[in-house]
């Protein structure tokens, strides 16, 4: 397998995981979200667009609060880079209800599965 193939497969797996985390049907199920979180996603490993810091417990409460019928954010410009074997950095923008947020995620492969290790969202004031 070439380095380029590894990068493409790794980035694709991280993007698939990220898209699952954005899906309201997945977010409504704490067990499904937990499966997508790295074992070390514990204390303050997400910084939300609100500026709030989230840990595993608080992120599960937030993701399940809207329910599966909530509108999904629209993700655009999603791209990724393989930082090292088993470590991908994603960048993308989401929009929901007129609110745009630039996002960065780090996905790590553990136990042969890609899981979210870190996430940050920053509000965008202009297009």
Backbone atoms as SQL, in Angstrom:
CREATE TABLE atoms (id INTEGER PRIMARY KEY, chain TEXT, resi INTEGER, resn TEXT, atom TEXT, x REAL, y REAL, z REAL);
INSERT INTO atoms VALUES
  (1, 'A', 1, 'UNK', 'N', 0.852, -1.180, 0.000),
  (2, 'A', 1, 'UNK', 'CA', 0.000, 0.000, 0.000),
  (3, 'A', 1, 'UNK', 'C', 0.897, 1.242, 0.000),
  (4, 'A', 2, 'UNK', 'N', 0.619, 2.156, -0.921),
  (5, 'A', 2, 'UNK', 'CA', 1.414, 3.381, -0.977),
  (6, 'A', 2, 'UNK', 'C', 0.957, 4.345, 0.108),
  (7, 'A', 3, 'UNK', 'N', 1.818, 5.314, 0.400),
  (8, 'A', 3, 'UNK', 'CA', 1.478, 6.325, 1.383),
  (9, 'A', 3, 'UNK', 'C', 0.245, 7.110, 0.984),
  (10, 'A', 4, 'UNK', 'N', 0.093, 7.324, -0.334),
  (11, 'A', 4, 'UNK', 'CA', -1.074, 8.048, -0.829),
  (12, 'A', 4, 'UNK', 'C', -2.353, 7.257, -0.583),
  (13, 'A', 5, 'UNK', 'N', -2.305, 5.923, -0.799),
  (14, 'A', 5, 'UNK', 'CA', -3.474, 5.071, -0.534),
  (15, 'A', 5, 'UNK', 'C', -3.841, 5.103, 0.937),
  (16, 'A', 6, 'UNK', 'N', -2.819, 5.039, 1.796),
  (17, 'A', 6, 'UNK', 'CA', -3.081, 5.079, 3.238),
  (18, 'A', 6, 'UNK', 'C', -3.722, 6.407, 3.617),
  (19, 'A', 7, 'UNK', 'N', -3.210, 7.502, 3.060),
  (20, 'A', 7, 'UNK', 'CA', -3.786, 8.812, 3.372),
  (21, 'A', 7, 'UNK', 'C', -5.237, 8.871, 2.916),
  (22, 'A', 8, 'UNK', 'N', -5.522, 8.444, 1.704),
  (23, 'A', 8, 'UNK', 'CA', -6.888, 8.497, 1.189),
  (24, 'A', 8, 'UNK', 'C', -7.835, 7.658, 2.035),
  (25, 'A', 9, 'UNK', 'N', -7.439, 6.442, 2.373),
  (26, 'A', 9, 'UNK', 'CA', -8.300, 5.573, 3.195),
  (27, 'A', 9, 'UNK', 'C', -8.510, 6.153, 4.588),
  (28, 'A', 10, 'UNK', 'N', -7.452, 6.675, 5.175),
  (29, 'A', 10, 'UNK', 'CA', -7.543, 7.236, 6.524),
  (30, 'A', 10, 'UNK', 'C', -8.434, 8.468, 6.552),
  (31, 'A', 11, 'UNK', 'N', -8.232, 9.370, 5.595),
  (32, 'A', 11, 'UNK', 'CA', -9.046, 10.588, 5.539),
  (33, 'A', 11, 'UNK', 'C', -10.501, 10.223, 5.272),
  (34, 'A', 12, 'UNK', 'N', -10.748, 9.293, 4.372),
  (35, 'A', 12, 'UNK', 'CA', -12.120, 8.872, 4.068),
  (36, 'A', 12, 'UNK', 'C', -12.800, 8.293, 5.313),
  (37, 'A', 13, 'UNK', 'N', -12.073, 7.482, 6.082),
  (38, 'A', 13, 'UNK', 'CA', -12.646, 6.890, 7.307),
  (39, 'A', 13, 'UNK', 'C', -12.976, 7.976, 8.331),
  (40, 'A', 14, 'UNK', 'N', -12.096, 8.969, 8.470),
  (41, 'A', 14, 'UNK', 'CA', -12.360, 10.059, 9.417),
  (42, 'A', 14, 'UNK', 'C', -13.562, 10.882, 8.964),
  (43, 'A', 15, 'UNK', 'N', -13.659, 11.156, 7.674),
  (44, 'A', 15, 'UNK', 'CA', -14.801, 11.911, 7.151),
  (45, 'A', 15, 'UNK', 'C', -16.095, 11.143, 7.391),
  (46, 'A', 16, 'UNK', 'N', -16.083, 9.850, 7.139),
  (47, 'A', 16, 'UNK', 'CA', -17.279, 9.036, 7.387),
  (48, 'A', 16, 'UNK', 'C', -17.685, 9.099, 8.859),
  (49, 'A', 17, 'UNK', 'N', -16.718, 9.036, 9.768),
  (50, 'A', 17, 'UNK', 'CA', -17.024, 9.151, 11.191),
  (51, 'A', 17, 'UNK', 'C', -17.596, 10.514, 11.537),
  (52, 'A', 18, 'UNK', 'N', -17.006, 11.552, 10.980),
  (53, 'A', 18, 'UNK', 'CA', -17.483, 12.913, 11.253),
  (54, 'A', 18, 'UNK', 'C', -18.916, 13.085, 10.756),
  (55, 'A', 19, 'UNK', 'N', -19.192, 12.598, 9.563),
  (56, 'A', 19, 'UNK', 'CA', -20.550, 12.707, 9.022),
  (57, 'A', 19, 'UNK', 'C', -21.551, 11.929, 9.869),
  (58, 'A', 20, 'UNK', 'N', -21.133, 10.811, 10.407),
  (59, 'A', 20, 'UNK', 'CA', -22.021, 10.068, 11.309),
  (60, 'A', 20, 'UNK', 'C', -22.318, 10.894, 12.556),
  (61, 'A', 21, 'UNK', 'N', -21.286, 11.558, 13.105),
  (62, 'A', 21, 'UNK', 'CA', -21.499, 12.383, 14.302),
  (63, 'A', 21, 'UNK', 'C', -22.408, 13.577, 14.027),
  (64, 'A', 22, 'UNK', 'N', -22.498, 14.015, 12.797),
  (65, 'A', 22, 'UNK', 'CA', -23.381, 15.123, 12.448),
  (66, 'A', 22, 'UNK', 'C', -24.818, 14.661, 12.199),
  (67, 'A', 23, 'UNK', 'N', -25.026, 13.379, 12.050),
  (68, 'A', 23, 'UNK', 'CA', -26.347, 12.809, 11.742),
  (69, 'A', 23, 'UNK', 'C', -27.216, 12.812, 13.006),
  (70, 'A', 24, 'UNK', 'N', -28.352, 13.514, 12.985),
  (71, 'A', 24, 'UNK', 'CA', -29.213, 13.574, 14.175),
  (72, 'A', 24, 'UNK', 'C', -29.665, 12.199, 14.677),
  (73, 'A', 25, 'UNK', 'N', -29.818, 11.232, 13.771),
  (74, 'A', 25, 'UNK', 'CA', -30.233, 9.883, 14.197),
  (75, 'A', 25, 'UNK', 'C', -29.143, 9.211, 15.016),
  (76, 'A', 26, 'UNK', 'N', -27.876, 9.492, 14.704),
  (77, 'A', 26, 'UNK', 'CA', -26.757, 8.959, 15.485),
  (78, 'A', 26, 'UNK', 'C', -26.627, 9.745, 16.788),
  (79, 'A', 27, 'UNK', 'N', -26.690, 11.066, 16.689),
  (80, 'A', 27, 'UNK', 'CA', -26.523, 11.930, 17.857),
  (81, 'A', 27, 'UNK', 'C', -27.568, 11.663, 18.938),
  (82, 'A', 28, 'UNK', 'N', -28.732, 11.196, 18.531),
  (83, 'A', 28, 'UNK', 'CA', -29.815, 10.928, 19.484),
  (84, 'A', 28, 'UNK', 'C', -29.544, 9.680, 20.325),
  (85, 'A', 29, 'UNK', 'N', -28.552, 8.890, 19.947),
  (86, 'A', 29, 'UNK', 'CA', -28.252, 7.628, 20.646),
  (87, 'A', 29, 'UNK', 'C', -26.890, 7.717, 21.328),
  (88, 'A', 30, 'UNK', 'N', -26.859, 7.932, 22.637),
  (89, 'A', 30, 'UNK', 'CA', -25.577, 8.065, 23.334),
  (90, 'A', 30, 'UNK', 'C', -24.611, 6.901, 23.076),
  (91, 'A', 31, 'UNK', 'N', -25.127, 5.680, 22.961),
  (92, 'A', 31, 'UNK', 'CA', -24.234, 4.541, 22.694),
  (93, 'A', 31, 'UNK', 'C', -23.584, 4.658, 21.321),
  (94, 'A', 32, 'UNK', 'N', -24.323, 5.148, 20.339),
  (95, 'A', 32, 'UNK', 'CA', -23.763, 5.313, 18.993),
  (96, 'A', 32, 'UNK', 'C', -22.690, 6.401, 18.989),
  (97, 'A', 33, 'UNK', 'N', -22.925, 7.495, 19.713),
  (98, 'A', 33, 'UNK', 'CA', -21.928, 8.561, 19.805),
  (99, 'A', 33, 'UNK', 'C', -20.696, 8.049, 20.546),
  (100, 'A', 34, 'UNK', 'N', -20.903, 7.333, 21.633),
  (101, 'A', 34, 'UNK', 'CA', -19.785, 6.797, 22.416),
  (102, 'A', 34, 'UNK', 'C', -18.863, 5.940, 21.556),
  (103, 'A', 35, 'UNK', 'N', -19.448, 5.156, 20.648),
  (104, 'A', 35, 'UNK', 'CA', -18.645, 4.309, 19.761),
  (105, 'A', 35, 'UNK', 'C', -17.726, 5.127, 18.862),
  (106, 'A', 36, 'UNK', 'N', -18.098, 6.380, 18.621),
  (107, 'A', 36, 'UNK', 'CA', -17.309, 7.240, 17.743),
  (108, 'A', 36, 'UNK', 'C', -16.319, 8.120, 18.499),
  (109, 'A', 37, 'UNK', 'N', -16.318, 8.058, 19.822),
  (110, 'A', 37, 'UNK', 'CA', -15.404, 8.863, 20.627),
  (111, 'A', 37, 'UNK', 'C', -14.201, 8.032, 21.049),
  (112, 'A', 38, 'UNK', 'N', -13.030, 8.623, 20.924),
  (113, 'A', 38, 'UNK', 'CA', -11.794, 7.975, 21.339),
  (114, 'A', 38, 'UNK', 'C', -11.853, 7.675, 22.838),
  (115, 'A', 39, 'UNK', 'N', -11.229, 6.572, 23.283),
  (116, 'A', 39, 'UNK', 'CA', -11.216, 6.278, 24.721),
  (117, 'A', 39, 'UNK', 'C', -10.633, 7.421, 25.554),
  (118, 'A', 40, 'UNK', 'N', -9.760, 8.231, 24.963),
  (119, 'A', 40, 'UNK', 'CA', -9.164, 9.354, 25.697),
  (120, 'A', 40, 'UNK', 'C', -9.942, 10.654, 25.523),
  (121, 'A', 41, 'UNK', 'N', -11.103, 10.603, 24.874),
  (122, 'A', 41, 'UNK', 'CA', -11.980, 11.769, 24.777),
  (123, 'A', 41, 'UNK', 'C', -12.675, 11.868, 26.129),
  (124, 'A', 42, 'UNK', 'N', -11.998, 12.466, 27.071),
  (125, 'A', 42, 'UNK', 'CA', -12.511, 12.479, 28.436),
  (126, 'A', 42, 'UNK', 'C', -12.712, 13.885, 28.960),
  (127, 'A', 43, 'UNK', 'N', -11.649, 14.568, 29.285),
  (128, 'A', 43, 'UNK', 'CA', -11.796, 15.856, 29.954),
  (129, 'A', 43, 'UNK', 'C', -11.446, 16.997, 29.017),
  (130, 'A', 44, 'UNK', 'N', -12.447, 17.772, 28.653),
  (131, 'A', 44, 'UNK', 'CA', -12.273, 18.972, 27.860),
  (132, 'A', 44, 'UNK', 'C', -11.539, 18.708, 26.545),
  (133, 'A', 45, 'UNK', 'N', -12.088, 17.801, 25.768),
  (134, 'A', 45, 'UNK', 'CA', -11.478, 17.528, 24.477),
  (135, 'A', 45, 'UNK', 'C', -12.344, 18.025, 23.332),
  (136, 'A', 46, 'UNK', 'N', -13.315, 18.875, 23.657),
  (137, 'A', 46, 'UNK', 'CA', -14.040, 19.589, 22.615),
  (138, 'A', 46, 'UNK', 'C', -14.257, 21.009, 23.089),
  (139, 'A', 47, 'UNK', 'N', -14.007, 21.947, 22.173),
  (140, 'A', 47, 'UNK', 'CA', -14.287, 23.352, 22.413),
  (141, 'A', 47, 'UNK', 'C', -15.348, 23.750, 21.404),
  (142, 'A', 48, 'UNK', 'N', -16.554, 24.004, 21.892),
  (143, 'A', 48, 'UNK', 'CA', -17.681, 24.303, 21.012),
  (144, 'A', 48, 'UNK', 'C', -17.651, 25.718, 20.472),
  (145, 'A', 49, 'UNK', 'N', -18.503, 25.963, 19.471),
  (146, 'A', 49, 'UNK', 'CA', -18.592, 27.289, 18.862),
  (147, 'A', 49, 'UNK', 'C', -19.038, 28.332, 19.884),
  (148, 'A', 50, 'UNK', 'N', -19.682, 27.895, 20.962),
  (149, 'A', 50, 'UNK', 'CA', -20.115, 28.809, 22.018),
  (150, 'A', 50, 'UNK', 'C', -18.959, 29.239, 22.910),
  (151, 'A', 51, 'UNK', 'N', -17.812, 28.557, 22.767),
  (152, 'A', 51, 'UNK', 'CA', -16.678, 28.807, 23.644),
  (153, 'A', 51, 'UNK', 'C', -16.654, 27.857, 24.835),
  (154, 'A', 52, 'UNK', 'N', -17.708, 27.095, 24.985),
  (155, 'A', 52, 'UNK', 'CA', -17.802, 26.147, 26.100),
  (156, 'A', 52, 'UNK', 'C', -16.886, 24.944, 25.868),
  (157, 'A', 53, 'UNK', 'N', -16.328, 24.435, 26.945),
  (158, 'A', 53, 'UNK', 'CA', -15.501, 23.228, 26.883),
  (159, 'A', 53, 'UNK', 'C', -16.377, 22.036, 27.245),
  (160, 'A', 54, 'UNK', 'N', -16.180, 20.942, 26.522),
  (161, 'A', 54, 'UNK', 'CA', -16.977, 19.739, 26.728),
  (162, 'A', 54, 'UNK', 'C', -16.091, 18.551, 27.057),
  (163, 'A', 55, 'UNK', 'N', -16.612, 17.701, 27.925),
  (164, 'A', 55, 'UNK', 'CA', -15.985, 16.411, 28.187),
  (165, 'A', 55, 'UNK', 'C', -16.939, 15.335, 27.669),
  (166, 'A', 56, 'UNK', 'N', -16.616, 14.086, 27.883),
  (167, 'A', 56, 'UNK', 'CA', -17.419, 12.982, 27.360),
  (168, 'A', 56, 'UNK', 'C', -18.873, 13.054, 27.841),
  (169, 'A', 57, 'UNK', 'N', -19.083, 13.275, 29.133),
  (170, 'A', 57, 'UNK', 'CA', -20.435, 13.286, 29.691),
  (171, 'A', 57, 'UNK', 'C', -21.248, 14.446, 29.117),
  (172, 'A', 58, 'UNK', 'N', -20.654, 15.636, 29.091),
  (173, 'A', 58, 'UNK', 'CA', -21.412, 16.800, 28.613),
  (174, 'A', 58, 'UNK', 'C', -21.654, 16.727, 27.106),
  (175, 'A', 59, 'UNK', 'N', -20.742, 16.159, 26.347),
  (176, 'A', 59, 'UNK', 'CA', -20.971, 16.061, 24.902),
  (177, 'A', 59, 'UNK', 'C', -22.088, 15.075, 24.603),
  (178, 'A', 60, 'UNK', 'N', -22.194, 14.013, 25.388),
  (179, 'A', 60, 'UNK', 'CA', -23.289, 13.057, 25.188),
  (180, 'A', 60, 'UNK', 'C', -24.631, 13.696, 25.514),
  (181, 'A', 61, 'UNK', 'N', -24.661, 14.556, 26.519),
  (182, 'A', 61, 'UNK', 'CA', -25.908, 15.253, 26.858),
  (183, 'A', 61, 'UNK', 'C', -26.307, 16.202, 25.742),
  (184, 'A', 62, 'UNK', 'N', -25.338, 16.920, 25.170),
  (185, 'A', 62, 'UNK', 'CA', -25.624, 17.884, 24.115),
  (186, 'A', 62, 'UNK', 'C', -26.052, 17.186, 22.832),
  (187, 'A', 63, 'UNK', 'N', -25.353, 16.126, 22.463),
  (188, 'A', 63, 'UNK', 'CA', -25.671, 15.475, 21.191),
  (189, 'A', 63, 'UNK', 'C', -27.050, 14.834, 21.210),
  (190, 'A', 64, 'UNK', 'N', -27.462, 14.328, 22.356),
  (191, 'A', 64, 'UNK', 'CA', -28.766, 13.660, 22.414),
  (192, 'A', 64, 'UNK', 'C', -29.925, 14.614, 22.703),
  (193, 'A', 65, 'UNK', 'N', -29.641, 15.861, 23.056),
  (194, 'A', 65, 'UNK', 'CA', -30.685, 16.803, 23.463),
  (195, 'A', 65, 'UNK', 'C', -31.654, 17.163, 22.337),
  (196, 'A', 66, 'UNK', 'N', -31.156, 17.294, 21.119),
  (197, 'A', 66, 'UNK', 'CA', -32.020, 17.723, 20.014),
  (198, 'A', 66, 'UNK', 'C', -32.960, 16.632, 19.522),
  (199, 'A', 67, 'UNK', 'N', -32.579, 15.388, 19.679),
  (200, 'A', 67, 'UNK', 'CA', -33.403, 14.291, 19.184),
  (201, 'A', 67, 'UNK', 'C', -33.133, 14.005, 17.714),
  (202, 'A', 68, 'UNK', 'N', -33.630, 12.879, 17.269),
  (203, 'A', 68, 'UNK', 'CA', -33.323, 12.434, 15.906),
  (204, 'A', 68, 'UNK', 'C', -34.056, 13.201, 14.828),
  (205, 'A', 69, 'UNK', 'N', -35.047, 14.008, 15.195),
  (206, 'A', 69, 'UNK', 'CA', -35.785, 14.785, 14.208),
  (207, 'A', 69, 'UNK', 'C', -35.212, 16.181, 13.995),
  (208, 'A', 70, 'UNK', 'N', -34.140, 16.517, 14.711),
  (209, 'A', 70, 'UNK', 'CA', -33.520, 17.838, 14.564),
  (210, 'A', 70, 'UNK', 'C', -32.908, 17.955, 13.168),
  (211, 'A', 71, 'UNK', 'N', -32.897, 19.158, 12.610),
  (212, 'A', 71, 'UNK', 'CA', -32.257, 19.317, 11.304),
  (213, 'A', 71, 'UNK', 'C', -30.747, 19.113, 11.428),
  (214, 'A', 72, 'UNK', 'N', -30.194, 18.391, 10.481),
  (215, 'A', 72, 'UNK', 'CA', -28.744, 18.155, 10.483),
  (216, 'A', 72, 'UNK', 'C', -28.032, 19.394, 9.952),
  (217, 'A', 73, 'UNK', 'N', -26.894, 19.731, 10.510),
  (218, 'A', 73, 'UNK', 'CA', -26.130, 20.832, 9.921),
  (219, 'A', 73, 'UNK', 'C', -25.619, 20.412, 8.546),
  (220, 'A', 74, 'UNK', 'N', -25.466, 21.379, 7.671),
  (221, 'A', 74, 'UNK', 'CA', -24.915, 21.122, 6.349),
  (222, 'A', 74, 'UNK', 'C', -23.399, 21.316, 6.452),
  (223, 'A', 75, 'UNK', 'N', -22.652, 20.276, 6.136),
  (224, 'A', 75, 'UNK', 'CA', -21.192, 20.339, 6.183),
  (225, 'A', 75, 'UNK', 'C', -20.654, 20.588, 4.777),
  (226, 'A', 76, 'UNK', 'N', -19.741, 21.559, 4.661),
  (227, 'A', 76, 'UNK', 'CA', -19.124, 21.868, 3.376),
  (228, 'A', 76, 'UNK', 'C', -17.613, 21.969, 3.538),
  (229, 'A', 77, 'UNK', 'N', -16.939, 21.913, 2.411),
  (230, 'A', 77, 'UNK', 'CA', -15.480, 22.090, 2.352),
  (231, 'A', 77, 'UNK', 'C', -14.733, 21.146, 3.288),
  (232, 'A', 78, 'UNK', 'N', -15.231, 19.917, 3.428),
  (233, 'A', 78, 'UNK', 'CA', -14.584, 18.975, 4.332),
  (234, 'A', 78, 'UNK', 'C', -13.351, 18.385, 3.654),
  (235, 'A', 79, 'UNK', 'N', -12.221, 18.510, 4.325),
  (236, 'A', 79, 'UNK', 'CA', -10.986, 17.932, 3.814),
  (237, 'A', 79, 'UNK', 'C', -10.153, 17.458, 4.982),
  (238, 'A', 80, 'UNK', 'N', -9.206, 16.597, 4.682),
  (239, 'A', 80, 'UNK', 'CA', -8.399, 16.039, 5.744),
  (240, 'A', 80, 'UNK', 'C', -6.964, 15.823, 5.329),
  (241, 'A', 81, 'UNK', 'N', -6.126, 15.683, 6.348),
  (242, 'A', 81, 'UNK', 'CA', -4.711, 15.431, 6.159),
  (243, 'A', 81, 'UNK', 'C', -4.285, 14.347, 7.135),
  (244, 'A', 82, 'UNK', 'N', -3.533, 13.394, 6.639),
  (245, 'A', 82, 'UNK', 'CA', -2.956, 12.369, 7.501),
  (246, 'A', 82, 'UNK', 'C', -1.738, 12.982, 8.169),
  (247, 'A', 83, 'UNK', 'N', -1.813, 13.196, 9.485),
  (248, 'A', 83, 'UNK', 'CA', -0.709, 13.803, 10.224),
  (249, 'A', 83, 'UNK', 'C', 0.385, 12.790, 10.518),
  (250, 'A', 84, 'UNK', 'N', -0.029, 11.575, 10.791),
  (251, 'A', 84, 'UNK', 'CA', 0.871, 10.459, 11.088),
  (252, 'A', 84, 'UNK', 'C', 0.029, 9.202, 10.929),
  (253, 'A', 85, 'UNK', 'N', 0.636, 8.038, 10.819),
  (254, 'A', 85, 'UNK', 'CA', -0.188, 6.827, 10.734),
  (255, 'A', 85, 'UNK', 'C', -1.176, 6.772, 11.900),
  (256, 'A', 86, 'UNK', 'N', -2.464, 6.637, 11.566),
  (257, 'A', 86, 'UNK', 'CA', -3.491, 6.541, 12.592),
  (258, 'A', 86, 'UNK', 'C', -3.954, 7.863, 13.173),
  (259, 'A', 87, 'UNK', 'N', -3.619, 8.986, 12.514),
  (260, 'A', 87, 'UNK', 'CA', -3.991, 10.301, 13.042),
  (261, 'A', 87, 'UNK', 'C', -4.352, 11.234, 11.882),
  (262, 'A', 88, 'UNK', 'N', -5.625, 11.673, 11.835),
  (263, 'A', 88, 'UNK', 'CA', -6.122, 12.525, 10.748),
  (264, 'A', 88, 'UNK', 'C', -6.673, 13.824, 11.314),
  (265, 'A', 89, 'UNK', 'N', -6.349, 14.932, 10.639),
  (266, 'A', 89, 'UNK', 'CA', -6.888, 16.243, 10.976),
  (267, 'A', 89, 'UNK', 'C', -7.899, 16.623, 9.897),
  (268, 'A', 90, 'UNK', 'N', -9.139, 16.888, 10.306),
  (269, 'A', 90, 'UNK', 'CA', -10.193, 17.323, 9.375),
  (270, 'A', 90, 'UNK', 'C', -10.507, 18.789, 9.600),
  (271, 'A', 91, 'UNK', 'N', -10.828, 19.479, 8.515),
  (272, 'A', 91, 'UNK', 'CA', -11.352, 20.847, 8.592),
  (273, 'A', 91, 'UNK', 'C', -12.606, 20.905, 7.728),
  (274, 'A', 92, 'UNK', 'N', -13.587, 21.684, 8.178),
  (275, 'A', 92, 'UNK', 'CA', -14.829, 21.832, 7.430),
  (276, 'A', 92, 'UNK', 'C', -15.641, 22.960, 8.029),
  (277, 'A', 93, 'UNK', 'N', -16.711, 23.312, 7.343),
  (278, 'A', 93, 'UNK', 'CA', -17.629, 24.343, 7.816),
  (279, 'A', 93, 'UNK', 'C', -19.015, 23.730, 7.914),
  (280, 'A', 94, 'UNK', 'N', -19.739, 24.089, 8.966),
  (281, 'A', 94, 'UNK', 'CA', -21.136, 23.667, 9.068),
  (282, 'A', 94, 'UNK', 'C', -22.020, 24.898, 9.094),
  (283, 'A', 95, 'UNK', 'N', -23.253, 24.694, 8.624),
  (284, 'A', 95, 'UNK', 'CA', -24.254, 25.745, 8.711),
  (285, 'A', 95, 'UNK', 'C', -25.574, 25.121, 9.118),
  (286, 'A', 96, 'UNK', 'N', -26.214, 25.750, 10.085),
  (287, 'A', 96, 'UNK', 'CA', -27.530, 25.306, 10.538),
  (288, 'A', 96, 'UNK', 'C', -28.251, 26.516, 11.090),
  (289, 'A', 97, 'UNK', 'N', -29.476, 26.704, 10.639),
  (290, 'A', 97, 'UNK', 'CA', -30.299, 27.834, 11.077),
  (291, 'A', 97, 'UNK', 'C', -29.575, 29.172, 10.879),
  (292, 'A', 98, 'UNK', 'N', -28.826, 29.306, 9.769),
  (293, 'A', 98, 'UNK', 'CA', -28.131, 30.543, 9.463),
  (294, 'A', 98, 'UNK', 'C', -26.833, 30.760, 10.222),
  (295, 'A', 99, 'UNK', 'N', -26.439, 29.821, 11.023),
  (296, 'A', 99, 'UNK', 'CA', -25.208, 29.958, 11.823),
  (297, 'A', 99, 'UNK', 'C', -24.103, 29.127, 11.189),
  (298, 'A', 100, 'UNK', 'N', -23.004, 29.788, 10.809),
  (299, 'A', 100, 'UNK', 'CA', -21.857, 29.104, 10.211),
  (300, 'A', 100, 'UNK', 'C', -20.762, 28.935, 11.245),
  (301, 'A', 101, 'UNK', 'N', -20.147, 27.749, 11.214),
  (302, 'A', 101, 'UNK', 'CA', -19.080, 27.430, 12.161),
  (303, 'A', 101, 'UNK', 'C', -17.958, 26.714, 11.408),
  (304, 'A', 102, 'UNK', 'N', -16.731, 27.209, 11.573),
  (305, 'A', 102, 'UNK', 'CA', -15.560, 26.508, 11.053),
  (306, 'A', 102, 'UNK', 'C', -15.146, 25.479, 12.093),
  (307, 'A', 103, 'UNK', 'N', -14.857, 24.277, 11.626),
  (308, 'A', 103, 'UNK', 'CA', -14.588, 23.177, 12.550),
  (309, 'A', 103, 'UNK', 'C', -13.276, 22.474, 12.219),
  (310, 'A', 104, 'UNK', 'N', -12.629, 21.998, 13.275),
  (311, 'A', 104, 'UNK', 'CA', -11.413, 21.197, 13.188),
  (312, 'A', 104, 'UNK', 'C', -11.607, 19.980, 14.064),
  (313, 'A', 105, 'UNK', 'N', -11.274, 18.822, 13.536),
  (314, 'A', 105, 'UNK', 'CA', -11.359, 17.591, 14.310),
  (315, 'A', 105, 'UNK', 'C', -10.083, 16.797, 14.125),
  (316, 'A', 106, 'UNK', 'N', -9.701, 16.098, 15.163),
  (317, 'A', 106, 'UNK', 'CA', -8.606, 15.134, 15.066),
  (318, 'A', 106, 'UNK', 'C', -9.200, 13.767, 15.343),
  (319, 'A', 107, 'UNK', 'N', -8.985, 12.866, 14.397),
  (320, 'A', 107, 'UNK', 'CA', -9.467, 11.495, 14.490),
  (321, 'A', 107, 'UNK', 'C', -8.272, 10.573, 14.659),
  (322, 'A', 108, 'UNK', 'N', -8.419, 9.607, 15.543),
  (323, 'A', 108, 'UNK', 'CA', -7.332, 8.665, 15.836),
  (324, 'A', 108, 'UNK', 'C', -7.838, 7.238, 15.667),
  (325, 'A', 109, 'UNK', 'N', -7.005, 6.407, 15.062),
  (326, 'A', 109, 'UNK', 'CA', -7.368, 4.996, 14.909),
  (327, 'A', 109, 'UNK', 'C', -6.892, 4.248, 16.145),
  (328, 'A', 110, 'UNK', 'N', -7.861, 3.666, 16.862),
  (329, 'A', 110, 'UNK', 'CA', -7.562, 2.829, 18.024),
  (330, 'A', 110, 'UNK', 'C', -8.364, 1.552, 17.875),
  (331, 'A', 111, 'UNK', 'N', -7.767, 0.455, 18.239),
  (332, 'A', 111, 'UNK', 'CA', -8.450, -0.835, 18.145),
  (333, 'A', 111, 'UNK', 'C', -9.061, -1.036, 16.755),
  (334, 'A', 112, 'UNK', 'N', -8.317, -0.630, 15.722),
  (335, 'A', 112, 'UNK', 'CA', -8.723, -0.775, 14.314),
  (336, 'A', 112, 'UNK', 'C', -9.952, 0.046, 13.936),
  (337, 'A', 113, 'UNK', 'N', -10.326, 1.032, 14.762),
  (338, 'A', 113, 'UNK', 'CA', -11.478, 1.896, 14.448),
  (339, 'A', 113, 'UNK', 'C', -11.061, 3.353, 14.559),
  (340, 'A', 114, 'UNK', 'N', -11.648, 4.171, 13.700),
  (341, 'A', 114, 'UNK', 'CA', -11.394, 5.606, 13.742),
  (342, 'A', 114, 'UNK', 'C', -12.380, 6.254, 14.709),
  (343, 'A', 115, 'UNK', 'N', -11.821, 7.068, 15.611),
  (344, 'A', 115, 'UNK', 'CA', -12.649, 7.726, 16.634),
  (345, 'A', 115, 'UNK', 'C', -12.205, 9.172, 16.829),
  (346, 'A', 116, 'UNK', 'N', -13.153, 9.998, 17.224),
  (347, 'A', 116, 'UNK', 'CA', -12.879, 11.411, 17.459),
  (348, 'A', 116, 'UNK', 'C', -12.033, 11.578, 18.712),
  (349, 'A', 117, 'UNK', 'N', -10.901, 12.254, 18.551),
  (350, 'A', 117, 'UNK', 'CA', -9.991, 12.501, 19.665),
  (351, 'A', 117, 'UNK', 'C', -10.130, 13.938, 20.182),
  (352, 'A', 118, 'UNK', 'N', -10.375, 14.885, 19.256),
  (353, 'A', 118, 'UNK', 'CA', -10.475, 16.297, 19.629),
  (354, 'A', 118, 'UNK', 'C', -11.344, 17.013, 18.603),
  (355, 'A', 119, 'UNK', 'N', -12.073, 18.045, 19.063),
  (356, 'A', 119, 'UNK', 'CA', -12.895, 18.843, 18.146),
  (357, 'A', 119, 'UNK', 'C', -12.954, 20.279, 18.633),
  (358, 'A', 120, 'UNK', 'N', -12.960, 21.222, 17.672),
  (359, 'A', 120, 'UNK', 'CA', -13.147, 22.631, 18.006),
  (360, 'A', 120, 'UNK', 'C', -13.986, 23.283, 16.928),
  (361, 'A', 121, 'UNK', 'N', -14.925, 24.116, 17.347),
  (362, 'A', 121, 'UNK', 'CA', -15.742, 24.907, 16.436),
  (363, 'A', 121, 'UNK', 'C', -15.565, 26.382, 16.702),
  (364, 'A', 122, 'UNK', 'N', -15.444, 27.174, 15.639),
  (365, 'A', 122, 'UNK', 'CA', -15.281, 28.619, 15.754),
  (366, 'A', 122, 'UNK', 'C', -16.336, 29.291, 14.892),
  (367, 'A', 123, 'UNK', 'N', -17.189, 30.144, 15.487),
  (368, 'A', 123, 'UNK', 'CA', -18.229, 30.818, 14.706),
  (369, 'A', 123, 'UNK', 'C', -17.634, 31.709, 13.622),
  (370, 'A', 124, 'UNK', 'N', -18.348, 31.799, 12.505),
  (371, 'A', 124, 'UNK', 'CA', -17.936, 32.649, 11.394),
  (372, 'A', 124, 'UNK', 'C', -18.925, 33.805, 11.311),
  (373, 'A', 125, 'UNK', 'N', -18.428, 35.012, 11.378),
  (374, 'A', 125, 'UNK', 'CA', -19.307, 36.182, 11.338),
  (375, 'A', 125, 'UNK', 'C', -19.592, 36.648, 9.931),
  (376, 'A', 126, 'UNK', 'N', -18.716, 36.344, 8.989),
  (377, 'A', 126, 'UNK', 'CA', -18.922, 36.788, 7.618),
  (378, 'A', 126, 'UNK', 'C', -18.764, 35.604, 6.677),
  (379, 'A', 127, 'UNK', 'N', -19.336, 35.722, 5.464),
  (380, 'A', 127, 'UNK', 'CA', -19.254, 34.611, 4.501),
  (381, 'A', 127, 'UNK', 'C', -17.890, 34.271, 4.042);
